[in-house]
C-alpha cells in the first residue's frame, strides 16, 4: 500500500506548481513557474486556474495530506505534509477573500500570507515533488546495500 503513496504524491505538487505559476511578478521559483504555466495552459488555462484557485488548492492539500499519510519515509512525509498545510491555508485565504475581502485585509498576517500565497506555495510544491522523487531512490539504495551485505556475508 505504500507504493500508492508515491502515486498520490505527484499530483499535489503539480497542482501546487500550477497555482504558484499564477504569481507572475513574484521573485524566485513562483516567478519562474509563471512562463512555464502560461506556455502549457495558455490564457484560457490561466483564467481557469484563477477561477478555480480555491478548489484546486483544497485538492492539492488533500492530495498532500494523503501522500504524507502513505509516504515511505520521513522526508516524503514532511514534504507532502508541508505542501498540504500551505495549500490548505492558500485555499482558505482565497475562499475568505472571495467571501469578504475586508476580513482578509483587516488582519495583517492573513493579508501578508494571501498576497504571498503563490510565492510560498511554489517552494512547498517543489519540496514535496523532490522528496516524492527521492523516496524511491532511497529505497532502491537501501535494497542494493542489503544485497551487497548479504553477498559479503555469503563469501565469508
N, C-alpha and C positions, 0 to 999 in steps of 0.2 A: 504494500500500500504506500510505502514511502516514495516509490517511483512516480506515483500520481502527483506528489508534491512538486516534483520537478516540472511536470506538465502545467500545474496550476501556477507555478512561479513565473512563467514567461508572459502571459497576457497582462498582468498587473503593471509591470514596468513599461510595457509597450503603450498601454493607455496613459500611464503617468507621463511618459516622454512626449506623447502626442499633446497632452494638456499643457505640459511645460513649454512646448513649442508655440503656444499662444502668446507667450511673453516675448514679443518681437523686439523690444528695446532693452531687454534685461541683460546684465553682464553675465559672462561665464557660460555655463552649459546651456541654460534655457535660451539665451540669445543665439547660440549656435544651432540649437534644435529648430528654431523658427524657420529658417530657409529649407531645412530638410522636410519638415512637416508640410510646408507650403508646396514644395515640389511633389510630394507624394499625394496630398489630398486636394490641392488647388483651392481656389477661392470658395467654392461651394462647400468643400470639406471643412474649411476653417469656420465658416458660418455655422455649419452643423456642430462642430466642436464647441463653439461659443454657446450655442443654444442648449446643448446637452451637457454642459460642463459639470453641473452638479450630479446628474445621474451617472455620468462616466467616472467622476471622482469617487462616488459611492461604490461603483463596480470595481474600480481599482483597489479601493480599500478592502472590499470583501474578498477579492482575489488575493490581496496581500496577506490578510489575516489567515485565509485558508492555506496559502502557501507556507506561511510561518508555522501553522499547525502541523503540516506534513513535511516540513523541511528535514533533510537528512543530517544537518549539523547545526551547530550554534551560530556560525556566521550567516548561514542562509536564513535561519530563524530571525536573527537580528535585522538583516537587510529587508526581508519581506515584512516583518512587523513594523519597522520604521516607515516603509512605504505605506502600509495600511493606516498607520496613525496620521501621517501627513496628508494622505489622500482623504481620509475621513474629515480632518479639520478643514481641508480645502473645500470639500463638498458642503460641509456645514456652513462655512462662512459665505460661500456663494449662494446657498439656499436662503440664508438670513438676509443677504444683500438683495436678493430678488423679492423677498417679502417686505423688508423695511430697511432701506439704505441708511436712514438716520441712526438706527440701532448699531450698525457696524461702525459708522463714523463717530458715534458718541463714545466708543471705547477704544482708546489709542492702541493697546496691544492687539486687539482684534482687527482694527483697521490696518495696522502695520502688517500683520500676517495676511490679510486679504489682499493688500497691494502686492506683496511679495510671494504669494502662494505658488505661482508657477515657477518662480526662481528657486524656491525651496523644494518644490516637487521634482524638478529636474535631477538634482543630485541624489535625492532619495530613490528615484526610479533607476538611476544609473547604479547605485549601490546594490539595490535589490537584484538587478539584472546580473551584475558582476558576481555577487555571491551565489546566485542561482546557477550560473555557468561554471563557477569554480567548484561547487559541491560535487558534481560527478567526477571531476578530475581528481579531487581529493580522495574520493572513494576508490578510484582506479589506482592511484598511487599506493594507497593502503593495501590493496589486493596484490599488487606487484611486490611490495615489501614482504608481505606474508608468504607469498610463493617463494621468494628468494630465501627467506629464513628457513622455510621447510626444506628447500633444496640443500642448503648448507648443513642442516641437521641430518639429512639423509646421506650426505657424503661422509659424515664422521663415523 
